[in-house]
Amino acid sequence: MPSLQIFSVGGALRDALLNQSVKDKDWVVVGGTPEEMTQLGYVTVGKDFPVFLHPTSREEYALARTERKTAPGYKGFVVHASSEVSLEEDLARRDLTINAMALPEEHATTFFKTPHSEIDAFFQQHAIDPFHGLQDLNNKVLRHVTLAFREDPVRILRVARFAARFPDFQIAPETMRLMQDMVQAGEVEHLVPERVWQELAKGLMTPKPSRMFEVLKECGALKVLLPEVNRLWGVPQRAEYHPEIDTGVHLMMVLDMSAQLKASLPVRVACLMHDLGKGTTPKEEWPRHLAHEQRSAKLRQQVCERLRIPVECKELSEVVAREHGNIHRSQELNAAALMRLLERCDAIRKPERLPDILLACESDARGRKGFENVTYQPASRLQEVLKAALSVVTAGIAEEAQKQGLAGPAVGEKIHEARVAAIARLKA
């Protein structure tokens, strides 16, 4: 059908130009209708607007569309998709110039196989780039496409996430001002929890997650979305333990250390929320933060419920918030105290989770000025302690206890004592 034109768009082009691996390719169809796409064998998957899966590659093909703002928030749009919408109109509704470039389908296959040294020249020869995305890409600038950017508050989160993914890129001053205006206009308050969490989770898994939170703080969105985190800046800590002093600065160092250690998402979430309690310490107690672990655990629960954070992240962050101080000091504990620590971490029942708990604590310990390359001794030591506790053969102890007429909690106490003894032998 000659009226139908297909273009490669968005992140695949951007990542190929940056010499990064291309995961998902998106395509936009200009001059097509849903009926034509179905006749060609494409399968409908879009709910809010016409998106189709290619019959063989299973890649997504969306009809060119425009969007019109009708209400606050990211859902307050009327989407118009038709064969009359031009490619440039479709590109104009996108967030950043580096995501608003296109390449005709007939050149896309060659483009994705082109050596990186020749890819810019090939792209300039064949691309449709009405908003100078390639120039911004080469200059390492994150810039909004048009003023339509301000109509969708999710774009604030996306810009912050891209800043964390591409830490050597700068946000254009006019884009930052636009984001600040959107926050002041109350747009961020209309974001739904699931979408906020979705973007935060992606940002946490970037090479430099601290940038996401610094950008959100600069534009004012962090105060709205995560006030528990926002209030940490300006809160001092004891210099002998935290040479960086500022709690907010420390938190950013911890997040970046977790990325350096290739931590999983639950670990990074635990790092994000481990020190929230320091933001509620009375000023007269500064720079000490007595019992901040308990306060952190409670505030963490509020955040998890508000953003509907998944159970795995919620459970790990609870243990880390509550126990990270005890884990840091674990080498000072006796055998009985170590056993109680393992039990509070639920490490006997879920031993596979202890490495994640310890990795979050290592990120905390090394996320301090001057401590970045220090070996975190409690990690290997607590693993040995757990191994000793688990080496106890509980079946034999239970059998012997039953012969003595013991049952229930009394049997459990005998097993507990045997594990404490095993840990004591290890320490000896």
Secondary structure, 3 states (H helix, E strand, C coil): CCCCEEEEECHHHHHHHCCCCCCCCEEEEECCCHHHHHHCCCEECCCCCCEEECCCCCCEEEECEEEEECCCCCCCEEEEECCCCCHHHHHHCCCEHHHCCEEEHHHHHHHCCCCHHHHHHHHHHHCECCCCHHHHHHHCEECECCHHHHHCCHHHHHHHHHHHHCCCCEECHHHHHHHHHHHHCCHHHHCCHHHHHHHHHHHHCCCCCHHHHHHHHHHCHHHHHCHHHHCCCCCECCCCCCCCCEHHHHHHHHHHHHHHCCCCHHHHHHHHHCCHHHHHCCHHHCCCCCCHHHHHHHHHHHHHHHHCCCHHHHHHHHHHHHHHHHHHCHHHCCHHHHHHHHHHCCCCCCHHHHHHHHHHHHHHHHCCCCCCCCCCHHHHHHHHHHHHHHCCCHHHHHHHHHHCCCCCHHHHHHHHHHHHHHHHHHHC
